[in-house]
Amino acid sequence: MASQSRPPVQIFFFPFVGGGHLIPMIDLSRLFASHGAASVILTIPNDAAVFHKSIQRDQESGLRIHLHTLNPPPDSAALHTTDMSAPPLTDTSCLQEPLHDLLLSRRPDCIIIDTFHRWAAEVIDATGIPRIVFNGNCCFSRCCHHILETHLPHNKVESDSEPFLLPGLPDKIELCRSQLPISLRNGIEFPGKSKKSEQNSFGMVINSFYALEPAYVDYYRNVTGKKAWIVGPVSLYNRNQEDKAERGQKSAIDKHSCLNWLDSQKPNSVLYVSFGSLVRMSSVQIYELACGLEASGKSFIWAVGKILEIEENKKCFPDGFEERIWSSKQGLIIKGWAPQLLILEHESVGGFMTHCGWNSTLECVCAGVPMITWPLSAEQFYNEKLVTEVLKIGLSVGSEEWASWNMERKVVVGREKVEAAVRRLMGDGEVEEMRRRAKDLAAEGRRAVEVGGSSFSDVDALIDEIFNS
Ligand code: UDP
């Protein structure tokens, strides 16, 4: 724990406004407060309303942690209506003035900002306050991206489906061009100034733990020359049921109904299905997924999220699907936000069908549960390789097409592929070895955040460095 005798280091946390980036940053700020820092979370009114209860509980337990609301101007509709599913390109630049004024009046020792506030680096750097970047990824995916950008192996293949090797990585990792972000395929930089802002920062803070990807943490630090503190898994900071059940958003299902349904199932028998906070699947894809799940005969709990609202006029489920799976107790459908941590940690859950968003992936590792990987966009195809080929705790459904959250997909993963993957993961045999490895990693993750663990030490090291800077 960082020295108790000196005044607390004051750190501002400036999370992005959407789910997959906002949630871990809130945990990060609580984690630093638990190490003696004075954490201030800069947030917008909608998000403050979501997190204030858990922050209040932290305050009652003696942590120095506060929410500071930055008020967007009344005409910035996007930031007044945003929720957990805010897309990565949401423009937050109307917060520039309130942020600037606050920094000048309060002068924190450091600010940790989300990379999606693309305008913020210049504003902060002009104040001279040390700036650390959080971008929500792991080291493995950052190494993959670095190799792709510097060696361009995808330009040397004839077609989008021809596999190519990522040269120089510690493991043999292959991808196809169709699995890469469109911007990378076309040699266009991601909009804004995120890359430059990382280069000029004090360093990066990463939600992972050393024992999960040691070769890639070392590679990232050595080859890219970046200063990085590996401080996760941050989700482990949520220890009580309230924090877990309310994390991110109020659940669309009552906690007790969800747990009662899981209690009625056998250990390791339920597949949890979720594609994150943002993802919208077409009605055709949902239909195929529903058919495959039902045909597998395995139990499942499916967080369909907002999908059905978007596609409300189209047929998403086969006739009678919901009634059949409910009355046979094969499945539970959650239309809206699911209490993901509670579900993953339940002993009945034996598998997770996931889009490989980094938070979901790491939360699954922490629960010691093997995965069916179904990457869709962002860096999810890299994460799939980590899960299936490096850690060997999952199998792929066979998703081949990278598409942004708002793009129409050309390829549908058919019901046969879904059924086969579910039967394999939720059957006996090969999964036992995966489950054993997943449980070992979960134990390593817990050790990393305990006193003396690698992540625990990195949090203290960062606090010391800020203090001495
Ligand atoms: N999440 C949740 N309930 C839901 C959907 C998502 O609690 O119904 C949480 C999940 O636990 C994770 C985050 O939202 O912490 C999603 O982040 P991830 O990186 O997995 O995916 P993204 O939403 O960024 O695509």
Residues whose N, C-alpha, C, O or C-beta is under 5 A from the ligand:
A	BS01	UDP	G19 G20 H21 I23 R247 G248 F275 G276 S277 L278 A303 G336 W337 A338 P339 Q340 G357 W358 N359 S360 T361
